[in-house]
Every structure is written in structure tokens, then in C-alpha cells.
Amino acid sequence: MTIKEVSLDQILPIRQQVMWPDKHIDFVRVSEDEQGIHFGLFAEGNLISVVSVFIHGQEAQFRKFATLEQYQGKGYGSRLLQYIFDFLEEKKVSRIWCNARISKAGFYQKFGMNTTAAAFEKEGMEYVVMERVFEKQGF
């Protein structure tokens, strides 16, 4: 297993396949993609899990976290997310947040993230903003 920075072009197909398979690939793009840092987890040489990170001052948002279905439930996504948290620790962020599908909130809670009062719906999916706030700068 290897985790490394990858290109936007590498992650878009996985985003689409996992998150919105019935939509055009442009639907899974976000306006900040060109400024993001994109990470991928490779198993047996294949890219199987992806996430994009956007750092704004002391805060960071991760977006479009997706693991190919056949690899879900095997710990790959957890390893990638922990890698991202460690990466952000080095950057000394004080808040990490994401827009989580409500059905996945329990997964993020395992990483010390809490739900906020902010919630919304997109394309029939319910989302909640989740965050992990640190008392002092850094972890």
C-alpha cells in the first residue's frame, strides 16, 4: 500500500464512479480543484481511494473522499484519512472539516470529528458539516 500526491486527472474517474456514477465527470469537479492537494492510496499498484485537501489559513477542508466499492470496508479509506490528518498536523491547522453524507457520519466520528448544526441536501443526498477543532494550533 502506498499513499502519495496524485493529479486531478487521476482522481476524477474514482470520484465519479463512487460518488455520482450516473452523472457526467464534470459533476464531480469542484471550483477549487486546481488549488487543492489531491491524494491517492494505491494497493497492488492500483489507485483505489482518493481525497482532495484545501487549506485556507489555519483551516482545512477535505472533499470528495472516495474508495472504490470493492475495496470498501477493508481499512483502506481509514488509512488514507489518517494520512490526511497527519499531513494536516504538519501544516499546523486548527480545524479540519468536511461535508459528510449523513449515512457516513459514524465513520468520521471515529476520527474525532463532530457533527455541526449545518446540514443540507444535494441531488437527493443529505449532508452534514463535520469538524474537528483543536484547542491550540496544531494537534
C-alpha positions as a Markdown table, in Angstrom:
| # | Residue | x | y | z |
|---|---|---|---|---|
| 1 | Met | 0.0 | 0.0 | 0.0 |
| 2 | Thr | 1.3 | 3.5 | -1.0 |
| 3 | Ile | -0.2 | 6.9 | -0.4 |
| 4 | Lys | 1.0 | 9.8 | -2.4 |
| 5 | Glu | 0.0 | 13.1 | -4.0 |
| 6 | Val | -1.7 | 12.5 | -7.4 |
| 7 | Ser | -3.1 | 14.6 | -10.2 |
| 8 | Leu | -6.6 | 15.8 | -10.5 |
| 9 | Asp | -7.0 | 13.7 | -13.7 |
| 10 | Gln | -6.1 | 10.6 | -11.8 |
| 11 | Ile | -8.8 | 11.1 | -9.1 |
| 12 | Leu | -11.7 | 12.3 | -11.2 |
| 13 | Pro | -12.7 | 8.8 | -12.5 |
| 14 | Ile | -12.8 | 7.4 | -9.0 |
| 15 | Arg | -14.8 | 10.3 | -7.7 |
| 16 | Gln | -17.3 | 9.8 | -10.4 |
| 17 | Gln | -17.6 | 6.0 | -10.1 |
| 18 | Val | -18.0 | 6.0 | -6.4 |
| 19 | Met | -20.0 | 9.2 | -5.7 |
| 20 | Trp | -22.1 | 10.0 | -8.7 |
| 21 | Pro | -21.8 | 7.2 | -11.3 |
| 22 | Asp | -24.9 | 8.4 | -13.2 |
| 23 | Lys | -23.5 | 12.0 | -13.6 |
| 24 | His | -21.0 | 13.4 | -16.2 |
| 25 | Ile | -17.5 | 13.5 | -14.9 |
| 26 | Asp | -17.6 | 17.3 | -14.7 |
| 27 | Phe | -20.3 | 17.0 | -12.0 |
| 28 | Val | -17.6 | 15.7 | -9.6 |
| 29 | Arg | -15.3 | 18.6 | -10.1 |
| 30 | Val | -15.2 | 21.4 | -7.5 |
| 31 | Ser | -14.4 | 25.0 | -8.2 |
| 32 | Glu | -11.2 | 24.9 | -6.1 |
| 33 | Asp | -9.8 | 21.7 | -7.6 |
| 34 | Glu | -6.9 | 23.5 | -9.3 |
| 35 | Gln | -5.8 | 24.8 | -5.8 |
| 36 | Gly | -6.3 | 21.5 | -4.0 |
| 37 | Ile | -3.8 | 18.9 | -3.0 |
| 38 | His | -5.0 | 15.5 | -4.2 |
| 39 | Phe | -4.0 | 12.3 | -2.6 |
| 40 | Gly | -4.4 | 8.7 | -3.6 |
| 41 | Leu | -4.0 | 5.3 | -2.0 |
| 42 | Phe | -2.6 | 2.6 | -4.2 |
| 43 | Ala | -3.0 | -1.1 | -3.4 |
| 44 | Glu | -1.2 | -3.6 | -5.7 |
| 45 | Gly | -0.3 | -0.8 | -8.0 |
| 46 | Asn | -3.9 | 0.3 | -8.5 |
| 47 | Leu | -5.4 | 3.6 | -7.4 |
| 48 | Ile | -8.3 | 2.6 | -5.1 |
| 49 | Ser | -9.0 | 5.6 | -2.8 |
| 50 | Val | -8.8 | 9.3 | -3.2 |
| 51 | Val | -9.3 | 12.6 | -1.4 |
| 52 | Ser | -8.7 | 16.3 | -2.0 |
| 53 | Val | -7.5 | 18.7 | 0.6 |
| 54 | Phe | -8.0 | 22.5 | 0.6 |
| 55 | Ile | -6.0 | 24.5 | 3.1 |
| 56 | His | -7.2 | 28.1 | 4.0 |
| 57 | Gly | -5.0 | 29.6 | 6.7 |
| 58 | Gln | -5.5 | 27.6 | 9.9 |
| 59 | Glu | -8.4 | 25.6 | 8.5 |
| 60 | Ala | -8.5 | 22.7 | 6.0 |
| 61 | Gln | -11.4 | 21.0 | 4.3 |
| 62 | Phe | -11.2 | 17.6 | 2.7 |
| 63 | Arg | -13.6 | 16.9 | -0.1 |
| 64 | Lys | -14.5 | 14.1 | -2.5 |
| 65 | Phe | -13.2 | 11.3 | -0.3 |
| 66 | Ala | -14.0 | 8.1 | -2.2 |
| 67 | Thr | -12.9 | 4.4 | -2.2 |
| 68 | Leu | -13.7 | 2.0 | -4.9 |
| 69 | Glu | -16.6 | -0.2 | -3.8 |
| 70 | Gln | -14.8 | -3.5 | -3.9 |
| 71 | Tyr | -12.2 | -2.1 | -1.5 |
| 72 | Gln | -14.6 | -0.5 | 1.0 |
| 73 | Gly | -14.8 | -1.9 | 4.5 |
| 74 | Lys | -11.2 | -3.2 | 4.4 |
| 75 | Gly | -9.4 | -0.2 | 6.1 |
| 76 | Tyr | -8.0 | 1.5 | 3.0 |
| 77 | Gly | -10.2 | 4.6 | 3.4 |
| 78 | Ser | -9.3 | 4.8 | 7.1 |
| 79 | Arg | -5.6 | 4.6 | 6.3 |
| 80 | Leu | -5.9 | 7.4 | 3.7 |
| 81 | Leu | -7.9 | 9.6 | 6.1 |
| 82 | Gln | -5.4 | 9.1 | 8.9 |
| 83 | Tyr | -2.6 | 10.0 | 6.5 |
| 84 | Ile | -4.5 | 13.3 | 5.7 |
| 85 | Phe | -4.9 | 14.1 | 9.4 |
| 86 | Asp | -1.2 | 13.5 | 9.9 |
| 87 | Phe | -0.4 | 15.7 | 6.8 |
| 88 | Leu | -2.6 | 18.5 | 8.2 |
| 89 | Glu | -0.9 | 18.1 | 11.6 |
| 90 | Glu | 2.4 | 19.0 | 9.9 |
| 91 | Lys | 0.7 | 22.1 | 8.4 |
| 92 | Lys | -0.5 | 23.1 | 11.9 |
| 93 | Val | -4.2 | 23.5 | 11.1 |
| 94 | Ser | -6.6 | 24.2 | 13.9 |
| 95 | Arg | -9.8 | 23.0 | 12.3 |
| 96 | Ile | -10.4 | 20.2 | 9.8 |
| 97 | Trp | -13.9 | 19.9 | 8.3 |
| 98 | Cys | -15.9 | 18.2 | 5.6 |
| 99 | Asn | -19.4 | 17.9 | 4.1 |
| 100 | Ala | -20.3 | 14.3 | 5.1 |
| 101 | Arg | -23.1 | 12.3 | 3.8 |
| 102 | Ile | -25.3 | 11.7 | 6.8 |
| 103 | Ser | -25.0 | 7.9 | 6.2 |
| 104 | Lys | -21.2 | 8.2 | 6.7 |
| 105 | Ala | -21.2 | 10.4 | 9.8 |
| 106 | Gly | -20.3 | 7.5 | 12.1 |
| 107 | Phe | -17.2 | 6.8 | 10.1 |
| 108 | Tyr | -15.9 | 10.3 | 10.5 |
| 109 | Gln | -16.7 | 10.3 | 14.3 |
| 110 | Lys | -14.1 | 7.5 | 14.7 |
| 111 | Phe | -11.5 | 10.2 | 13.7 |
| 112 | Gly | -12.7 | 12.7 | 16.4 |
| 113 | Met | -14.9 | 14.6 | 14.1 |
| 114 | Asn | -18.2 | 16.0 | 15.4 |
| 115 | Thr | -21.4 | 16.9 | 13.6 |
| 116 | Thr | -22.3 | 20.6 | 13.5 |
| 117 | Ala | -25.8 | 22.2 | 13.1 |
| 118 | Ala | -25.1 | 22.9 | 9.5 |
| 119 | Ala | -26.9 | 20.4 | 7.2 |
| 120 | Phe | -28.0 | 20.5 | 3.5 |
| 121 | Glu | -29.3 | 18.4 | 0.7 |
| 122 | Lys | -27.8 | 17.9 | -2.8 |
| 123 | Glu | -29.2 | 15.8 | -5.5 |
| 124 | Gly | -31.4 | 13.9 | -3.0 |
| 125 | Met | -28.5 | 13.2 | -0.6 |
| 126 | Glu | -28.5 | 14.5 | 2.9 |
| 127 | Tyr | -25.2 | 16.1 | 4.2 |
| 128 | Val | -24.0 | 17.4 | 7.5 |
| 129 | Val | -20.9 | 19.5 | 8.1 |
| 130 | Met | -18.5 | 17.7 | 10.4 |
| 131 | Glu | -15.4 | 19.2 | 12.0 |
| 132 | Arg | -12.5 | 18.5 | 14.3 |
| 133 | Val | -11.4 | 21.6 | 16.2 |
| 134 | Phe | -8.2 | 21.7 | 18.2 |
| 135 | Glu | -7.8 | 23.8 | 21.4 |
| 136 | Lys | -4.5 | 25.1 | 20.3 |
| 137 | Gln | -2.7 | 25.4 | 17.0 |
| 138 | Gly | -1.7 | 22.0 | 15.7 |
| 139 | Phe | -2.5 | 18.7 | 17.2 |
